[in-house]
Amino acid sequence: MPRRFVTLVLIVLLLSSALIALAQAATGTLEFYANGEDFVRQGFVSKDGWAISFDHVYVNLTGITAYQSDPPYEPADEDAELVFDVEAILEGSYLVDLAEGDEDADPLLVGEVDAPEGFYNALSWEMVPVEDEESDMDGYTLLIIGTAEKDGEVIDFTLGIEQSYTYTCGEYVGDERKGILEADDYADLEMTFHFDHVFGDGELPPDDGLNETAPGFAPFAALAEDGVLVTDLAALEEQLSEDDWTLLVDILPTLGHVGEGHCHATLLDDVGETAE
């Protein structure tokens, strides 16, 4: 075999090895977290004066995917498309209890993946029903279990949400930027859930935009019997007034955020007259 050919083969092999090593080195670990915020961990007072604490807030997550989007995805733009060069997918479904831990607990690590370095400035996930007949979560994407108290009245409540959503979000908005992954390093992204959107916030004025669109807790309290309420969307469609039902189904798609960054929610199926 000619020496020149052997030399050429060796050069090609060395270059290939170098490129493979470079490609392997240009990855890091991308972590995905779920956060119910202090509202879930510490409890809060609803817009109508109910002090709410949470024992469990189960949410079933799947299809969790991070993107390096270009141009940056803007969920507020109804015509915006998510265009990306790189994606990182966390395979599987994850049943997370957002109320896990004490009142000072950190956000919950859902999972992590090896991913190419770069800026992950978009995130999507699905909330889908659990399929397990032996589980209290069977048929629900979200199950909220807690206690509410006002003027000496105490209500133990369980609210089940059957509705499925896809959330597509832009860049995380918070005290620090997230999703900037360097080779051989870690970065994180967060799926944030804002439950004050449902119950309102007693620390805000009644005419605050959040309180005007939140059902509050009073409509649920009115349905309790002997201090107990166990219900779900299918039942609430019949139990709530038309106005309260509309508030509820219109606000549920806004639960998902990335920090304070908004998401575009799409219904995967309908329970009642829900809106995108």
N, C-alpha and C positions, 0 to 999 in steps of 0.2 A: 504494500500500500504506500503510495507516495507520501513523503514526509509533509509536504505542503497540505495535503488533504487531512492528514492526522492533526496537524496544527490547527487547521480550520475547524475541525470537529471539536477539538478541545476548547477553542475560543467560544464556539457556540454553546457548548455545555456550561462553561463558566458564566457566560452572559445569562443563560437561562436560569442557572442557580441563583445568580445575583438578583435577577428580576423576581424570582419566586420568594427569595428572602426579603426583598424590599416590600413585596405585596403582603407577606405575612407580618412584617414589622409595622405596616401602616394600618393596623387595626387596634381597637381598644375595647373596653367593656362598657356597654350602654345599659344603664339600670332604669327600670320603670317602677314608679311609685304611685300609690293611690292615697288620697288625702281627703278626709271629711272635714278638715279644719277644726278649730277650737269649738265651733258650734256643736259638733258631734262629740268631741272628747270632753268638753267641759259643760255642755248644755247652755241654754240661753232662754230668754223670755220672748215669746212670740209677740206679734204686733198687737194682739188683743189680750195681753197680760198673763198668758199661761207660761209658767216656768217648766220648761221641757228638759228632760234628761234622757239619754239614750243608753239602753243596755246592749243592743246590737243594731248595726246597720249593715245588712248583708247586701252585696252587689255582685252580680255574676258578669265577669268581663271576658271577652275573647276578641280575636282579630286585632290585637294591640300592635300597632305599626308606627315606627318613626320614619320621617322623610327628610332628605335634604332637598328642599323645594326651591325652585328657581323659575319664575319670580316667587318671592315669599307669598305664601297663601294667605288670603284675607277673607276670613269666614263671614265678615259683615257684608261682603259683596256677593249678592245672590247669583251673579253670573260668573264668579271666580271659579277656576278649575285648579285642582291640585296637580301641579306639574313638578316632577321630581326626577333627579338623576340617580339617587341612591335611596334604598329603603332598608330598614332593619325590622324584622318581624319576630315578635315573641309568640312562638307557637303554643297552642293549647288554650284551655279555658281556666279561669281563676275565680274562685269564690272567696271574696274578701270581706272581712268584717271591719268596716271603717271605724267602729267604736272600740276596737281592740286596744288594750293598754290603758294606762292611767291618763289623767287630764293633761299631762305634759309629754305624752308619747309622741314620737316622731311619725311622719308619714310611713305607710306600710310598703315594704319592698314586695312587689308583685313578682318580679323576675328580672333576669338579665340576659343579654346576648352579646356575642362577639360581633363587632360591627366595624365597617371602614371608618377611618377618621374623617372628620368634617363637622359641619354645623347642622345639627338636626333641628330644623326650625318649623316642623309641622308634626302633628301626632293625630292618630285616629284610633278608635276602638269601638266595639259593639257591646251593648248591654242586652243579653239574651236570657230567656228563661232557663232555669235549671230543670233537667229532666231526671228526676229521681223520686219515685213514689214514696220512698221511705224518709224523704227529707221534708222539713217544713217549708223549704224553698221551692218545692216542686211547682212548676208553672209560673214562678215569679222571677223577674229580673232584679228586683229590689224588694227587700223586706225590712221594714223599720219597726223596731220593738223598743218601747220606752215608757216613761211615766210623765204625765203632765199634772201640774197642781196650780190651783187658783182659788183664793179665798176659802181655804180649807177643804176644797173638793179635790180629790185625787182620782186620776183616770189612768189605768194601765192599758196601753194601746198597742195594737199590732196592725200595721198598714202594709198590705201586699200590693206591689205594682207588677202587672203582667206585661205591660207595654215594652216592646223592644225598640232600641234606637241605635243608630250609628252616629257617633260624634266625630267630626272632622275639624281639627283645630290648627291654628297657626302657632306662632312662637309663644313660649311661656312668658307670662308677664308677672313679675314679682320683684322682690328686693335684689335678686341677682339673676343673671342670665343662666339658662340651662341649655343642655344639648350640644355644647361645644366639646367634641371628643377629639383628643389627641392620641397619637400612637402610643400603645402600651400604657394607657391611662384609663381613668374612669370618667364618665359623665352620666348625668341623670335627667330624666324627664318625669313630669308629674301629671296624673289624671286627677283633677280637683273637682270636688262635688260641693255645691253651695246649697245647703238645706235651708238657709234663711230665705231662699227664693220661694219655698213652699209655705213656711210658717210666718214669714215676716220677721221683723226685728224691732222689739220694744224699745230699743235705744235710739231708734230713728223716728223722726216726726211721722205722724199718720199720713201726711200727704207726700212723703218720700216716694219716689217711683217704685222702689222695691216693695214697699208696703201696699201700694195701690194695686199691684199685680199679684200679690201673694194671697192665697185663701185664708191664711192664719190657722189657728187651731180651733177656734170656736165652732166652725161647721162640723168638725169631727167630734168635739166634745158633746154636741147636741145629740149625737147618735149613740153615745155610751149608755149601757144599762148596768146598774149596780156597780158603777165604777170601772167597767171593762168595755173595751171596744176592740173587736177583731173584725177586720173588713178588708176589702180589696177594690180594685177599680171596677170590676164587674158589678159588685154590690153598690159601690158609691154612685155609679151612674143612675141607679134607681133611688138612692137614699138622699143625695144632695139636691139642693135647689138648682135650677138651671144656671143661675149666675155663678154659684160656687163651683159647680161641675165644670163650667167653662173656664173659670180661673185655674182650676187644678190641671186640666188637661192641656191648657195653653202654657202653663209654667213648667210642667215636668220636663219638656225638652231642653230647658235652660239650666238643668242641674249640672251638666258637664262643662268644665272649664279647664284651662291650663293656667293655674294660678288665678290671676284676675283676667286672663285673656279669654275671649269668648270662643265658642265653637259653633259650627253649623250642625244642627241635629236633623236627621232624616229618620222617619218612621220605617221600621221594618215590617210592622203589621199594625192593625188598628184595634184598639179597644175603645168603643164609643167614637165620638166625633173629635178625635184628636187632630191637632194641626201641626204642620211642619214648622 
